[in-house]
Amino acid sequence: MLRNAMEPWHLVVLLVVCLLVFGSKKLPDMARSLGKSARILKSEAKAMRAEEPDPGTSPH
């Protein structure tokens, strides 16, 4: 049913719709802020993993 859900022409249509809705001037800023948010999320997740106690040791 969903075997080939995303084909290349779907991405083209999505890009055209985004250009029409947001305009060509706002898209680079939106992509930049999305990339910055993804980097922050990745670094926070990495920091949380580093703070976890070792499951092999007992806290008591």
C-alpha distance matrix in Angstrom:
0.0 3.8 5.6 8.2 8.4 12.1 13.9 17.7 18.2 16.4 19.1 21.8 20.9 20.9 24.3 25.8 24.9 26.5 29.5 30.0 29.8 31.7 33.9 34.6 37.4 35.5 32.4 34.5 36.0 32.7 31.3 34.6 34.5 30.9 32.0 35.1 33.3 31.0 34.1 35.9 33.0 32.9 36.7 36.8 34.2 36.3 39.4 38.1 37.1 40.7 42.2 40.6 43.1 42.8 41.3 43.9 46.8 47.9 48.8 51.8
3.8 0.0 3.8 5.7 5.1 8.8 11.1 14.9 15.8 13.6 15.9 18.9 18.4 18.0 21.2 23.0 22.3 23.5 26.6 27.4 27.1 28.8 30.9 31.4 34.1 32.2 29.0 30.9 32.4 29.2 27.6 30.9 30.9 27.3 28.2 31.4 29.7 27.3 30.4 32.2 29.5 29.3 33.1 33.4 30.9 32.9 36.1 35.0 34.1 37.6 39.2 37.8 40.5 40.3 39.0 41.7 44.5 45.7 46.5 49.6
5.6 3.8 0.0 3.8 5.8 8.8 10.3 13.9 15.4 14.1 16.2 19.0 19.2 19.1 21.9 23.9 23.8 24.9 27.7 28.9 28.9 30.4 32.2 32.3 35.0 33.3 30.0 31.5 33.3 30.3 28.3 31.4 31.8 28.2 28.7 32.0 30.6 27.9 30.7 32.9 30.2 29.6 33.4 34.0 31.4 33.1 36.5 35.5 34.3 37.6 39.6 38.2 40.8 40.3 39.1 41.5 44.5 46.0 47.1 50.2
8.2 5.7 3.8 0.0 3.8 5.7 6.5 10.2 11.7 10.7 12.8 15.5 15.8 16.1 18.7 20.6 20.8 22.1 24.6 25.8 26.2 27.7 29.2 29.2 32.0 30.6 27.2 28.7 30.8 27.9 25.9 29.1 29.9 26.4 26.8 30.3 29.3 26.7 29.5 31.9 29.6 29.0 32.8 33.7 31.4 33.0 36.4 35.8 34.8 38.0 40.1 39.0 41.9 41.5 40.6 43.1 46.0 47.6 48.5 51.8
8.4 5.1 5.8 3.8 0.0 3.8 6.4 10.0 10.9 8.7 10.9 13.9 13.7 13.4 16.4 18.3 18.0 19.2 22.0 23.1 23.1 24.7 26.5 26.8 29.6 27.9 24.6 26.4 28.3 25.2 23.6 26.9 27.3 23.8 24.7 28.1 26.8 24.6 27.7 29.8 27.5 27.4 31.1 31.8 29.7 31.6 34.9 34.2 33.5 36.8 38.7 37.7 40.7 40.7 39.8 42.6 45.3 46.7 47.3 50.6
12.1 8.8 8.8 5.7 3.8 0.0 3.8 6.7 8.2 6.1 7.4 10.7 11.1 10.7 13.2 15.5 15.7 16.5 19.1 20.6 20.9 22.1 23.6 23.6 26.4 24.9 21.5 23.1 25.2 22.3 20.4 23.8 24.6 21.2 21.9 25.5 24.5 22.3 25.3 27.7 25.7 25.5 29.2 30.2 28.4 30.2 33.5 33.2 32.6 35.7 37.8 37.2 40.3 40.3 39.8 42.6 45.3 46.8 47.3 50.7
13.9 11.1 10.3 6.5 6.4 3.8 0.0 3.8 5.6 5.4 7.0 9.2 10.3 11.1 13.0 14.9 15.9 17.1 19.1 20.6 21.6 22.9 23.8 23.4 26.5 25.5 22.0 23.5 26.1 23.6 21.5 24.9 26.1 23.0 23.5 27.2 26.7 24.5 27.2 29.9 28.2 27.9 31.5 32.8 31.1 32.6 36.0 35.9 35.3 38.2 40.5 40.0 43.1 43.1 42.7 45.4 48.1 49.8 50.3 53.8
17.7 14.9 13.9 10.2 10.0 6.7 3.8 0.0 3.8 5.4 5.3 6.6 8.9 10.0 10.9 12.8 14.6 15.6 16.9 18.8 20.3 21.2 21.6 20.8 23.9 23.4 19.8 21.1 23.9 21.9 19.7 22.9 24.7 21.9 22.1 25.9 25.9 23.8 26.3 29.2 28.0 27.6 31.0 32.7 31.4 32.6 36.0 36.3 35.8 38.5 40.9 40.8 44.0 44.0 43.9 46.6 49.2 51.0 51.4 55.0
18.2 15.8 15.4 11.7 10.9 8.2 5.6 3.8 0.0 3.8 5.3 4.9 6.2 8.5 9.8 10.6 12.3 14.2 15.3 16.6 18.4 19.8 20.2 19.7 23.2 22.8 19.6 21.3 24.2 22.2 20.5 24.0 25.6 23.1 23.8 27.5 27.4 25.8 28.5 31.2 30.1 30.0 33.5 34.9 33.8 35.3 38.5 38.8 38.5 41.2 43.5 43.4 46.7 46.9 46.8 49.6 52.1 53.8 54.0 57.6
16.4 13.6 14.1 10.7 8.7 6.1 5.4 5.4 3.8 0.0 3.8 5.4 5.2 6.1 8.6 10.0 10.6 12.3 14.3 15.4 16.4 18.1 19.1 19.1 22.4 21.4 18.2 20.4 22.8 20.3 18.9 22.6 23.6 20.9 22.0 25.6 25.1 23.6 26.6 29.0 27.6 27.9 31.4 32.5 31.4 33.2 36.3 36.3 36.2 39.1 41.1 40.9 44.3 44.7 44.5 47.4 49.8 51.3 51.4 54.9
19.1 15.9 16.2 12.8 10.9 7.4 7.0 5.3 5.3 3.8 0.0 3.8 5.4 5.0 6.1 8.6 9.8 10.4 12.2 14.2 15.2 16.1 16.9 16.5 19.5 18.6 15.2 16.9 19.5 17.2 15.5 19.0 20.4 17.8 18.6 22.3 22.1 20.6 23.5 26.0 25.0 25.2 28.6 29.9 29.0 30.7 33.7 34.0 34.1 36.7 38.9 39.0 42.4 42.9 43.0 45.9 48.2 49.8 49.8 53.4
21.8 18.9 19.0 15.5 13.9 10.7 9.2 6.6 4.9 5.4 3.8 0.0 3.8 5.4 5.1 6.3 8.7 9.9 10.6 12.4 14.3 15.4 15.4 14.8 18.2 18.0 14.8 16.7 19.7 17.9 16.4 19.9 21.7 19.6 20.4 24.0 24.3 23.1 25.8 28.4 27.7 28.0 31.2 32.7 32.1 33.7 36.6 37.1 37.3 39.8 42.0 42.3 45.7 46.3 46.5 49.4 51.6 53.3 53.2 56.8
20.9 18.4 19.2 15.8 13.7 11.1 10.3 8.9 6.2 5.2 5.4 3.8 0.0 3.8 5.4 5.1 6.2 8.6 9.9 10.6 12.3 14.2 14.7 15.1 18.6 18.0 15.3 17.9 20.4 18.3 17.5 21.3 22.5 20.4 21.9 25.3 25.1 24.3 27.3 29.5 28.6 29.3 32.6 33.7 33.1 35.1 37.8 38.1 38.5 41.2 43.1 43.2 46.8 47.5 47.5 50.6 52.7 54.2 54.0 57.5
20.9 18.0 19.1 16.1 13.4 10.7 11.1 10.0 8.5 6.1 5.0 5.4 3.8 0.0 3.8 5.5 5.1 6.2 8.6 9.9 10.5 11.9 13.2 13.7 16.8 15.6 12.8 15.5 17.6 15.1 14.5 18.2 19.1 16.9 18.7 21.9 21.5 20.8 23.9 26.0 25.1 26.0 29.2 30.2 29.7 31.8 34.4 34.6 35.2 37.9 39.6 39.9 43.5 44.3 44.4 47.6 49.6 50.9 50.6 54.1
24.3 21.2 21.9 18.7 16.4 13.2 13.0 10.9 9.8 8.6 6.1 5.1 5.4 3.8 0.0 3.8 5.5 5.1 6.2 8.7 9.9 10.4 10.8 10.6 13.8 13.1 10.0 12.5 15.1 13.2 12.3 16.0 17.4 15.7 17.2 20.4 20.6 20.1 22.9 25.2 24.8 25.6 28.6 29.9 29.7 31.6 34.1 34.7 35.4 37.8 39.7 40.3 43.9 44.8 45.3 48.4 50.3 51.7 51.3 54.9
25.8 23.0 23.9 20.6 18.3 15.5 14.9 12.8 10.6 10.0 8.6 6.3 5.1 5.5 3.8 0.0 3.8 5.4 5.1 6.2 8.6 10.1 9.9 10.2 13.8 13.7 11.5 14.3 16.8 15.3 15.1 18.6 20.0 18.7 20.4 23.5 23.7 23.6 26.3 28.4 28.2 29.2 32.1 33.3 33.3 35.2 37.7 38.2 39.0 41.4 43.2 43.8 47.5 48.5 48.9 52.0 53.9 55.3 54.8 58.4
24.9 22.3 23.8 20.8 18.0 15.7 15.9 14.6 12.3 10.6 9.8 8.7 6.2 5.1 5.5 3.8 0.0 3.8 5.4 5.1 6.1 8.5 9.6 11.1 14.3 13.4 11.6 15.0 16.9 14.8 15.3 18.9 19.6 18.2 20.5 23.3 23.0 23.1 26.2 27.9 27.3 28.8 31.7 32.5 32.5 34.8 37.0 37.3 38.3 40.9 42.4 42.9 46.6 47.7 48.0 51.3 53.1 54.2 53.6 57.1
26.5 23.5 24.9 22.1 19.2 16.5 17.1 15.6 14.2 12.3 10.4 9.9 8.6 6.2 5.1 5.4 3.8 0.0 3.8 5.4 5.1 5.8 7.4 8.7 11.4 10.0 8.0 11.5 13.1 11.0 11.6 15.2 15.8 14.6 17.0 19.7 19.5 19.9 22.9 24.5 24.2 25.7 28.5 29.3 29.6 31.8 33.9 34.4 35.5 38.0 39.4 40.2 43.9 45.2 45.7 49.0 50.6 51.8 51.0 54.5
29.5 26.6 27.7 24.6 22.0 19.1 19.1 16.9 15.3 14.3 12.2 10.6 9.9 8.6 6.2 5.1 5.4 3.8 0.0 3.8 5.6 5.5 4.9 5.7 9.1 8.9 7.4 10.7 12.8 11.7 12.5 15.6 16.8 16.3 18.4 20.9 21.3 21.9 24.5 26.2 26.5 27.9 30.4 31.5 32.0 34.0 36.1 36.8 38.0 40.2 41.8 42.8 46.5 47.9 48.6 51.8 53.4 54.6 53.8 57.4
30.0 27.4 28.9 25.8 23.1 20.6 20.6 18.8 16.6 15.4 14.2 12.4 10.6 9.9 8.7 6.2 5.1 5.4 3.8 0.0 3.8 5.9 5.6 8.0 11.0 11.0 10.5 14.0 15.6 14.4 15.7 18.8 19.5 19.1 21.5 23.9 24.0 24.8 27.6 29.0 29.1 30.8 33.3 34.1 34.6 36.9 38.8 39.4 40.7 43.0 44.4 45.3 49.0 50.5 51.0 54.4 55.9 57.0 56.1 59.5
29.8 27.1 28.9 26.2 23.1 20.9 21.6 20.3 18.4 16.4 15.2 14.3 12.3 10.5 9.9 8.6 6.1 5.1 5.6 3.8 0.0 3.8 6.0 9.2 11.2 10.0 9.9 13.7 14.4 12.7 14.6 17.7 17.7 17.3 20.2 22.2 21.9 23.0 26.0 27.0 26.9 29.0 31.5 31.9 32.5 35.0 36.7 37.1 38.6 41.0 42.2 43.0 46.8 48.4 48.9 52.3 53.7 54.6 53.5 56.9
31.7 28.8 30.4 27.7 24.7 22.1 22.9 21.2 19.8 18.1 16.1 15.4 14.2 11.9 10.4 10.1 8.5 5.8 5.5 5.9 3.8 0.0 3.8 6.8 8.0 6.2 6.7 10.5 10.8 9.5 11.8 14.5 14.6 14.7 17.5 19.3 19.3 20.7 23.4 24.3 24.7 26.8 29.0 29.6 30.5 32.9 34.4 35.0 36.7 38.9 40.0 41.2 45.0 46.7 47.4 50.9 52.1 53.0 51.9 55.3
33.9 30.9 32.2 29.2 26.5 23.6 23.8 21.6 20.2 19.1 16.9 15.4 14.7 13.2 10.8 9.9 9.6 7.4 4.9 5.6 6.0 3.8 0.0 3.8 5.6 5.9 6.8 9.9 11.0 10.9 12.8 15.1 16.0 16.6 18.8 20.6 21.3 22.6 24.9 26.2 26.9 28.7 30.8 31.8 32.8 34.9 36.5 37.4 39.0 41.0 42.3 43.6 47.4 49.0 50.0 53.3 54.6 55.7 54.5 58.0
34.6 31.4 32.3 29.2 26.8 23.6 23.4 20.8 19.7 19.1 16.5 14.8 15.1 13.7 10.6 10.2 11.1 8.7 5.7 8.0 9.2 6.8 3.8 0.0 3.8 5.7 5.6 7.7 9.8 10.5 11.5 13.5 15.3 16.0 17.6 19.5 20.8 21.9 23.7 25.4 26.5 27.9 29.8 31.2 32.3 34.0 35.7 37.0 38.4 40.1 41.8 43.2 47.0 48.4 49.6 52.8 54.1 55.4 54.4 58.0
37.4 34.1 35.0 32.0 29.6 26.4 26.5 23.9 23.2 22.4 19.5 18.2 18.6 16.8 13.8 13.8 14.3 11.4 9.1 11.0 11.2 8.0 5.6 3.8 0.0 3.8 5.8 6.7 7.7 9.4 11.1 12.2 13.7 15.3 16.8 18.1 19.6 21.3 22.8 24.1 25.6 27.2 28.7 30.1 31.6 33.2 34.6 36.0 37.7 39.2 40.7 42.4 46.1 47.8 49.2 52.4 53.4 54.7 53.4 57.0
35.5 32.2 33.3 30.6 27.9 24.9 25.5 23.4 22.8 21.4 18.6 18.0 18.0 15.6 13.1 13.7 13.4 10.0 8.9 11.0 10.0 6.2 5.9 5.7 3.8 0.0 3.8 5.7 5.4 6.2 8.7 10.0 10.7 12.2 14.4 15.5 16.5 18.4 20.2 21.2 22.5 24.4 26.0 27.0 28.5 30.4 31.7 32.9 34.7 36.3 37.6 39.3 43.0 44.8 46.1 49.4 50.4 51.5 50.2 53.7
32.4 29.0 30.0 27.2 24.6 21.5 22.0 19.8 19.6 18.2 15.2 14.8 15.3 12.8 10.0 11.5 11.6 8.0 7.4 10.5 9.9 6.7 6.8 5.6 5.8 3.8 0.0 3.8 5.4 5.0 6.1 8.5 9.9 10.4 12.2 14.1 15.2 16.3 18.3 19.9 20.9 22.4 24.4 25.6 26.7 28.5 30.2 31.4 32.9 34.6 36.2 37.6 41.4 42.9 44.1 47.3 48.5 49.8 48.7 52.4
34.5 30.9 31.5 28.7 26.4 23.1 23.5 21.1 21.3 20.4 16.9 16.7 17.9 15.5 12.5 14.3 15.0 11.5 10.7 14.0 13.7 10.5 9.9 7.7 6.7 5.7 3.8 0.0 3.8 5.4 5.1 6.0 8.6 9.8 10.5 12.2 14.1 15.2 16.5 18.4 19.9 21.0 22.6 24.3 25.7 27.0 28.6 30.2 31.6 33.1 34.8 36.5 40.2 41.7 43.1 46.2 47.4 48.9 47.8 51.4
36.0 32.4 33.3 30.8 28.3 25.2 26.1 23.9 24.2 22.8 19.5 19.7 20.4 17.6 15.1 16.8 16.9 13.1 12.8 15.6 14.4 10.8 11.0 9.8 7.7 5.4 5.4 3.8 0.0 3.8 5.5 5.0 6.2 8.5 9.9 10.5 12.2 14.2 15.4 16.5 18.3 19.9 21.2 22.5 24.3 25.8 27.0 28.6 30.4 31.7 33.1 35.0 38.7 40.5 42.0 45.2 46.1 47.4 46.0 49.6
32.7 29.2 30.3 27.9 25.2 22.3 23.6 21.9 22.2 20.3 17.2 17.9 18.3 15.1 13.2 15.3 14.8 11.0 11.7 14.4 12.7 9.5 10.9 10.5 9.4 6.2 5.0 5.4 3.8 0.0 3.8 5.4 5.2 6.1 8.6 9.9 10.5 12.2 14.3 15.3 16.4 18.3 20.0 21.0 22.4 24.3 25.7 26.8 28.6 30.3 31.6 33.2 36.9 38.7 39.9 43.2 44.2 45.4 44.1 47.7
31.3 27.6 28.3 25.9 23.6 20.4 21.5 19.7 20.5 18.9 15.5 16.4 17.5 14.5 12.3 15.1 15.3 11.6 12.5 15.7 14.6 11.8 12.8 11.5 11.1 8.7 6.1 5.1 5.5 3.8 0.0 3.8 5.5 5.0 6.1 8.6 9.8 10.5 12.3 14.3 15.2 16.4 18.4 19.9 21.0 22.5 24.3 25.7 27.0 28.7 30.4 31.9 35.6 37.0 38.3 41.4 42.7 44.1 43.1 46.8
34.6 30.9 31.4 29.1 26.9 23.8 24.9 22.9 24.0 22.6 19.0 19.9 21.3 18.2 16.0 18.6 18.9 15.2 15.6 18.8 17.7 14.5 15.1 13.5 12.2 10.0 8.5 6.0 5.0 5.4 3.8 0.0 3.8 5.4 5.2 6.2 8.6 9.9 10.7 12.4 14.3 15.4 16.7 18.4 20.0 21.2 22.7 24.4 26.0 27.2 28.9 30.8 34.5 36.0 37.6 40.7 41.7 43.2 42.0 45.7
34.5 30.9 31.8 29.9 27.3 24.6 26.1 24.7 25.6 23.6 20.4 21.7 22.5 19.1 17.4 20.0 19.6 15.8 16.8 19.5 17.7 14.6 16.0 15.3 13.7 10.7 9.9 8.6 6.2 5.2 5.5 3.8 0.0 3.8 5.4 5.0 6.1 8.6 9.8 10.5 12.2 14.1 15.4 16.4 18.2 19.9 21.0 22.4 24.3 25.7 27.0 28.9 32.6 34.5 36.0 39.2 40.0 41.2 39.8 43.4
30.9 27.3 28.2 26.4 23.8 21.2 23.0 21.9 23.1 20.9 17.8 19.6 20.4 16.9 15.7 18.7 18.2 14.6 16.3 19.1 17.3 14.7 16.6 16.0 15.3 12.2 10.4 9.8 8.5 6.1 5.0 5.4 3.8 0.0 3.8 5.4 5.1 6.2 8.7 9.9 10.5 12.2 14.3 15.3 16.4 18.3 19.9 21.0 22.6 24.4 25.8 27.3 31.0 32.7 33.9 37.1 38.2 39.5 38.4 42.0
32.0 28.2 28.7 26.8 24.7 21.9 23.5 22.1 23.8 22.0 18.6 20.4 21.9 18.7 17.2 20.4 20.5 17.0 18.4 21.5 20.2 17.5 18.8 17.6 16.8 14.4 12.2 10.5 9.9 8.6 6.1 5.2 5.4 3.8 0.0 3.8 5.4 5.0 6.2 8.7 9.8 10.5 12.4 14.3 15.3 16.5 18.4 20.0 21.2 22.7 24.5 26.2 29.8 31.2 32.7 35.7 36.9 38.5 37.5 41.3
35.1 31.4 32.0 30.3 28.1 25.5 27.2 25.9 27.5 25.6 22.3 24.0 25.3 21.9 20.4 23.5 23.3 19.7 20.9 23.9 22.2 19.3 20.6 19.5 18.1 15.5 14.1 12.2 10.5 9.9 8.6 6.2 5.0 5.4 3.8 0.0 3.8 5.4 5.2 6.3 8.7 9.9 10.7 12.4 14.3 15.4 16.6 18.4 20.1 21.2 22.8 24.8 28.5 30.2 32.0 35.0 35.8 37.2 36.0 39.6
33.3 29.7 30.6 29.3 26.8 24.5 26.7 25.9 27.4 25.1 22.1 24.3 25.1 21.5 20.6 23.7 23.0 19.5 21.3 24.0 21.9 19.3 21.3 20.8 19.6 16.5 15.2 14.1 12.2 10.5 9.8 8.6 6.1 5.1 5.4 3.8 0.0 3.8 5.4 5.1 6.1 8.6 9.9 10.5 12.2 14.2 15.3 16.4 18.4 20.0 21.1 22.8 26.6 28.5 30.0 33.2 34.0 35.2 33.8 37.4
31.0 27.3 27.9 26.7 24.6 22.3 24.5 23.8 25.8 23.6 20.6 23.1 24.3 20.8 20.1 23.6 23.1 19.9 21.9 24.8 23.0 20.7 22.6 21.9 21.3 18.4 16.3 15.2 14.2 12.2 10.5 9.9 8.6 6.2 5.0 5.4 3.8 0.0 3.8 5.5 5.1 6.1 8.6 9.9 10.5 12.2 14.2 15.3 16.5 18.4 20.1 21.4 25.1 26.6 28.0 31.1 32.2 33.7 32.7 36.4
34.1 30.4 30.7 29.5 27.7 25.3 27.2 26.3 28.5 26.6 23.5 25.8 27.3 23.9 22.9 26.3 26.2 22.9 24.5 27.6 26.0 23.4 24.9 23.7 22.8 20.2 18.3 16.5 15.4 14.3 12.3 10.7 9.8 8.7 6.2 5.2 5.4 3.8 0.0 3.8 5.5 5.1 6.2 8.6 9.9 10.6 12.3 14.3 15.4 16.6 18.5 20.4 24.0 25.4 27.2 30.2 31.1 32.8 31.8 35.5
35.9 32.2 32.9 31.9 29.8 27.7 29.9 29.2 31.2 29.0 26.0 28.4 29.5 26.0 25.2 28.4 27.9 24.5 26.2 29.0 27.0 24.3 26.2 25.4 24.1 21.2 19.9 18.4 16.5 15.3 14.3 12.4 10.5 9.9 8.7 6.3 5.1 5.5 3.8 0.0 3.8 5.4 5.2 6.1 8.5 9.8 10.5 12.2 14.3 15.3 16.6 18.7 22.3 24.3 26.2 29.2 29.8 31.1 29.7 33.4
33.0 29.5 30.2 29.6 27.5 25.7 28.2 28.0 30.1 27.6 25.0 27.7 28.6 25.1 24.8 28.2 27.3 24.2 26.5 29.1 26.9 24.7 26.9 26.5 25.6 22.5 20.9 19.9 18.3 16.4 15.2 14.3 12.2 10.5 9.8 8.7 6.1 5.1 5.5 3.8 0.0 3.8 5.5 5.2 6.1 8.5 9.8 10.5 12.3 14.2 15.4 16.8 20.6 22.4 23.8 27.1 27.9 29.1 27.9 31.6
32.9 29.3 29.6 29.0 27.4 25.5 27.9 27.6 30.0 27.9 25.2 28.0 29.3 26.0 25.6 29.2 28.8 25.7 27.9 30.8 29.0 26.8 28.7 27.9 27.2 24.4 22.4 21.0 19.9 18.3 16.4 15.4 14.1 12.2 10.5 9.9 8.6 6.1 5.1 5.4 3.8 0.0 3.8 5.5 5.2 6.2 8.6 10.0 10.7 12.4 14.4 15.8 19.4 20.7 22.3 25.3 26.4 28.0 27.2 31.0
36.7 33.1 33.4 32.8 31.1 29.2 31.5 31.0 33.5 31.4 28.6 31.2 32.6 29.2 28.6 32.1 31.7 28.5 30.4 33.3 31.5 29.0 30.8 29.8 28.7 26.0 24.4 22.6 21.2 20.0 18.4 16.7 15.4 14.3 12.4 10.7 9.9 8.6 6.2 5.2 5.5 3.8 0.0 3.8 5.5 5.0 6.1 8.7 9.9 10.5 12.5 14.6 18.1 19.7 21.9 24.7 25.3 27.0 25.9 29.6
36.8 33.4 34.0 33.7 31.8 30.2 32.8 32.7 34.9 32.5 29.9 32.7 33.7 30.2 29.9 33.3 32.5 29.3 31.5 34.1 31.9 29.6 31.8 31.2 30.1 27.0 25.6 24.3 22.5 21.0 19.9 18.4 16.4 15.3 14.3 12.4 10.5 9.9 8.6 6.1 5.2 5.5 3.8 0.0 3.8 5.4 5.0 6.2 8.6 9.8 10.6 12.6 16.3 18.4 20.4 23.5 23.9 25.0 23.6 27.3
34.2 30.9 31.4 31.4 29.7 28.4 31.1 31.4 33.8 31.4 29.0 32.1 33.1 29.7 29.7 33.3 32.5 29.6 32.0 34.6 32.5 30.5 32.8 32.3 31.6 28.5 26.7 25.7 24.3 22.4 21.0 20.0 18.2 16.4 15.3 14.3 12.2 10.5 9.9 8.5 6.1 5.2 5.5 3.8 0.0 3.8 5.4 5.1 6.3 8.7 10.0 10.9 14.7 16.3 17.8 21.0 21.9 23.2 22.3 26.0
36.3 32.9 33.1 33.0 31.6 30.2 32.6 32.6 35.3 33.2 30.7 33.7 35.1 31.8 31.6 35.2 34.8 31.8 34.0 36.9 35.0 32.9 34.9 34.0 33.2 30.4 28.5 27.0 25.8 24.3 22.5 21.2 19.9 18.3 16.5 15.4 14.2 12.2 10.6 9.8 8.5 6.2 5.0 5.4 3.8 0.0 3.8 5.5 5.2 6.3 8.8 10.3 13.7 14.9 17.0 19.7 20.6 22.4 21.7 25.6
39.4 36.1 36.5 36.4 34.9 33.5 36.0 36.0 38.5 36.3 33.7 36.6 37.8 34.4 34.1 37.7 37.0 33.9 36.1 38.8 36.7 34.4 36.5 35.7 34.6 31.7 30.2 28.6 27.0 25.7 24.3 22.7 21.0 19.9 18.4 16.6 15.3 14.2 12.3 10.5 9.8 8.6 6.1 5.0 5.4 3.8 0.0 3.8 5.4 5.0 6.4 9.0 12.3 14.3 16.8 19.5 19.7 21.2 19.9 23.6
38.1 35.0 35.5 35.8 34.2 33.2 35.9 36.3 38.8 36.3 34.0 37.1 38.1 34.6 34.7 38.2 37.3 34.4 36.8 39.4 37.1 35.0 37.4 37.0 36.0 32.9 31.4 30.2 28.6 26.8 25.7 24.4 22.4 21.0 20.0 18.4 16.4 15.3 14.3 12.2 10.5 10.0 8.7 6.2 5.1 5.5 3.8 0.0 3.8 5.4 5.1 6.5 10.2 12.6 14.4 17.6 17.8 18.9 17.6 21.3
37.1 34.1 34.3 34.8 33.5 32.6 35.3 35.8 38.5 36.2 34.1 37.3 38.5 35.2 35.4 39.0 38.3 35.5 38.0 40.7 38.6 36.7 39.0 38.4 37.7 34.7 32.9 31.6 30.4 28.6 27.0 26.0 24.3 22.6 21.2 20.1 18.4 16.5 15.4 14.3 12.3 10.7 9.9 8.6 6.3 5.2 5.4 3.8 0.0 3.8 5.4 5.4 8.8 10.1 12.0 15.0 15.7 17.4 16.9 20.7
40.7 37.6 37.6 38.0 36.8 35.7 38.2 38.5 41.2 39.1 36.7 39.8 41.2 37.9 37.8 41.4 40.9 38.0 40.2 43.0 41.0 38.9 41.0 40.1 39.2 36.3 34.6 33.1 31.7 30.3 28.7 27.2 25.7 24.4 22.7 21.2 20.0 18.4 16.6 15.3 14.2 12.4 10.5 9.8 8.7 6.3 5.0 5.4 3.8 0.0 3.8 5.7 8.2 9.6 12.5 14.8 15.0 17.0 16.2 20.0
42.2 39.2 39.6 40.1 38.7 37.8 40.5 40.9 43.5 41.1 38.9 42.0 43.1 39.6 39.7 43.2 42.4 39.4 41.8 44.4 42.2 40.0 42.3 41.8 40.7 37.6 36.2 34.8 33.1 31.6 30.4 28.9 27.0 25.8 24.5 22.8 21.1 20.1 18.5 16.6 15.4 14.4 12.5 10.6 10.0 8.8 6.4 5.1 5.4 3.8 0.0 3.8 6.4 9.1 11.9 14.5 13.9 15.1 13.6 17.3
40.6 37.8 38.2 39.0 37.7 37.2 40.0 40.8 43.4 40.9 39.0 42.3 43.2 39.9 40.3 43.8 42.9 40.2 42.8 45.3 43.0 41.2 43.6 43.2 42.4 39.3 37.6 36.5 35.0 33.2 31.9 30.8 28.9 27.3 26.2 24.8 22.8 21.4 20.4 18.7 16.8 15.8 14.6 12.6 10.9 10.3 9.0 6.5 5.4 5.7 3.8 0.0 3.8 6.5 8.5 11.5 11.4 12.4 11.5 15.3
43.1 40.5 40.8 41.9 40.7 40.3 43.1 44.0 46.7 44.3 42.4 45.7 46.8 43.5 43.9 47.5 46.6 43.9 46.5 49.0 46.8 45.0 47.4 47.0 46.1 43.0 41.4 40.2 38.7 36.9 35.6 34.5 32.6 31.0 29.8 28.5 26.6 25.1 24.0 22.3 20.6 19.4 18.1 16.3 14.7 13.7 12.3 10.2 8.8 8.2 6.4 3.8 0.0 3.8 6.2 8.6 7.7 8.9 8.2 12.1
42.8 40.3 40.3 41.5 40.7 40.3 43.1 44.0 46.9 44.7 42.9 46.3 47.5 44.3 44.8 48.5 47.7 45.2 47.9 50.5 48.4 46.7 49.0 48.4 47.8 44.8 42.9 41.7 40.5 38.7 37.0 36.0 34.5 32.7 31.2 30.2 28.5 26.6 25.4 24.3 22.4 20.7 19.7 18.4 16.3 14.9 14.3 12.6 10.1 9.6 9.1 6.5 3.8 0.0 3.9 5.4 5.7 8.3 9.2 12.8
41.3 39.0 39.1 40.6 39.8 39.8 42.7 43.9 46.8 44.5 43.0 46.5 47.5 44.4 45.3 48.9 48.0 45.7 48.6 51.0 48.9 47.4 50.0 49.6 49.2 46.1 44.1 43.1 42.0 39.9 38.3 37.6 36.0 33.9 32.7 32.0 30.0 28.0 27.2 26.2 23.8 22.3 21.9 20.4 17.8 17.0 16.8 14.4 12.0 12.5 11.9 8.5 6.2 3.9 0.0 3.8 5.5 7.4 9.3 12.5
43.9 41.7 41.5 43.1 42.6 42.6 45.4 46.6 49.6 47.4 45.9 49.4 50.6 47.6 48.4 52.0 51.3 49.0 51.8 54.4 52.3 50.9 53.3 52.8 52.4 49.4 47.3 46.2 45.2 43.2 41.4 40.7 39.2 37.1 35.7 35.0 33.2 31.1 30.2 29.2 27.1 25.3 24.7 23.5 21.0 19.7 19.5 17.6 15.0 14.8 14.5 11.5 8.6 5.4 3.8 0.0 3.8 6.8 9.8 12.2
46.8 44.5 44.5 46.0 45.3 45.3 48.1 49.2 52.1 49.8 48.2 51.6 52.7 49.6 50.3 53.9 53.1 50.6 53.4 55.9 53.7 52.1 54.6 54.1 53.4 50.4 48.5 47.4 46.1 44.2 42.7 41.7 40.0 38.2 36.9 35.8 34.0 32.2 31.1 29.8 27.9 26.4 25.3 23.9 21.9 20.6 19.7 17.8 15.7 15.0 13.9 11.4 7.7 5.7 5.5 3.8 0.0 3.8 6.5 8.9
47.9 45.7 46.0 47.6 46.7 46.8 49.8 51.0 53.8 51.3 49.8 53.3 54.2 50.9 51.7 55.3 54.2 51.8 54.6 57.0 54.6 53.0 55.7 55.4 54.7 51.5 49.8 48.9 47.4 45.4 44.1 43.2 41.2 39.5 38.5 37.2 35.2 33.7 32.8 31.1 29.1 28.0 27.0 25.0 23.2 22.4 21.2 18.9 17.4 17.0 15.1 12.4 8.9 8.3 7.4 6.8 3.8 0.0 3.8 5.5
48.8 46.5 47.1 48.5 47.3 47.3 50.3 51.4 54.0 51.4 49.8 53.2 54.0 50.6 51.3 54.8 53.6 51.0 53.8 56.1 53.5 51.9 54.5 54.4 53.4 50.2 48.7 47.8 46.0 44.1 43.1 42.0 39.8 38.4 37.5 36.0 33.8 32.7 31.8 29.7 27.9 27.2 25.9 23.6 22.3 21.7 19.9 17.6 16.9 16.2 13.6 11.5 8.2 9.2 9.3 9.8 6.5 3.8 0.0 3.9
51.8 49.6 50.2 51.8 50.6 50.7 53.8 55.0 57.6 54.9 53.4 56.8 57.5 54.1 54.9 58.4 57.1 54.5 57.4 59.5 56.9 55.3 58.0 58.0 57.0 53.7 52.4 51.4 49.6 47.7 46.8 45.7 43.4 42.0 41.3 39.6 37.4 36.4 35.5 33.4 31.6 31.0 29.6 27.3 26.0 25.6 23.6 21.3 20.7 20.0 17.3 15.3 12.1 12.8 12.5 12.2 8.9 5.5 3.9 0.0
